[in-house]
Amino acid sequence: MTQTAFRRSASADRTGRWFGAGISCLISRGGLAWQILRSMLREIFDESAYARFLERRQLTSSSDAYAEFLDESRQQRERRPRCC
């Protein structure tokens, strides 16, 4: 192997490692971004609040439990003081 060929080979090896590290970094960040987005959507659409309600009341998910959750949520919104 000539010195030029060796340099090309070593350069390609470093580039491959860098590219592989970059891909794994993007995947891990993408996974984190997905988890954050999913958590945000659960909060926006009250799925997390409903899960906390079930845990607090020690209930299982059912239509009756969801109706109680909606009543409690509505009552809390009505009692909340309005500003300005």
Backbone torsions as a table, in degrees:
resi	resn	phi	psi	omega
1	MET	NA	131.9	179.6
2	THR	-81.0	165.8	-177.2
3	GLN	-64.5	-37.6	179.4
4	THR	-65.7	-43.3	178.6
5	ALA	-64.1	-38.5	178.9
6	PHE	-63.1	-42.5	179.1
7	ARG	-62.9	-43.0	178.0
8	ARG	-61.8	-43.0	-179.8
9	SER	-63.2	-46.0	179.6
10	ALA	-65.2	-38.7	179.2
11	SER	-65.1	-43.6	178.8
12	ALA	-63.8	-37.1	178.8
13	ASP	-64.4	-44.8	178.5
14	ARG	-64.2	-41.2	179.6
15	THR	-63.8	-41.6	178.0
16	GLY	-62.8	-42.3	178.2
17	ARG	-65.7	-42.2	179.7
18	TRP	-63.4	-44.7	-179.4
19	PHE	-63.8	-43.1	178.6
20	GLY	-62.5	-41.6	177.9
21	ALA	-65.3	-38.7	178.7
22	GLY	-64.3	-41.4	178.8
23	ILE	-64.3	-45.9	-178.7
24	SER	-65.0	-34.2	177.4
25	CYS	-65.9	-44.1	178.2
26	LEU	-63.1	-39.9	179.9
27	ILE	-64.2	-45.1	-179.6
28	SER	-67.0	-39.3	176.9
29	ARG	-68.9	-37.3	177.1
30	GLY	-63.4	-39.4	177.4
31	GLY	-64.4	-41.3	178.0
32	LEU	-65.2	-43.0	178.5
33	ALA	-61.5	-41.0	179.1
34	TRP	-64.3	-41.7	178.9
35	GLN	-63.7	-41.0	178.9
36	ILE	-65.9	-45.5	179.1
37	LEU	-60.9	-43.8	-179.9
38	ARG	-62.7	-42.9	178.1
39	SER	-64.1	-40.1	178.5
40	MET	-62.8	-45.2	-179.6
41	LEU	-65.4	-36.4	177.1
42	ARG	-63.7	-38.1	177.7
43	GLU	-70.1	-42.8	-178.8
44	ILE	-61.1	-42.9	-176.1
45	PHE	-96.3	19.0	173.0
46	ASP	63.2	14.6	177.1
47	GLU	-65.9	-40.6	179.2
48	SER	-68.0	-40.6	178.6
49	ALA	-63.3	-40.0	178.3
50	TYR	-65.5	-40.7	177.9
51	ALA	-63.8	-40.7	177.2
52	ARG	-66.0	-38.7	177.3
53	PHE	-60.8	-46.8	179.5
54	LEU	-61.6	-41.5	-179.6
55	GLU	-67.7	-42.3	-179.1
56	ARG	-64.7	-41.6	-179.1
57	ARG	-87.4	-6.7	-177.1
58	GLN	55.6	52.2	179.5
59	LEU	-113.6	163.1	170.1
60	THR	-100.6	157.4	-177.9
61	SER	-68.0	126.5	177.7
62	SER	-157.6	172.0	179.5
63	SER	-67.6	-35.4	177.6
64	ASP	-66.6	-42.8	178.7
65	ALA	-63.7	-39.3	179.7
66	TYR	-67.4	-37.5	176.8
67	ALA	-62.9	-41.7	176.1
68	GLU	-61.7	-42.8	179.2
69	PHE	-60.6	-44.8	179.8
70	LEU	-64.2	-40.3	177.8
71	ASP	-62.9	-45.6	179.5
72	GLU	-63.2	-41.9	179.5
73	SER	-63.6	-42.5	179.7
74	ARG	-64.1	-42.4	179.4
75	GLN	-63.7	-40.6	179.1
76	GLN	-65.9	-38.4	178.3
77	ARG	-67.1	-37.3	-179.1
78	GLU	-70.2	-33.4	-179.4
79	ARG	-78.8	-18.7	-176.8
80	ARG	-64.9	126.0	179.2
81	PRO	-66.2	141.9	-179.7
82	ARG	-96.9	137.7	-178.8
83	CYS	-106.0	139.4	172.5
84	CYS	59.7	NA	NA
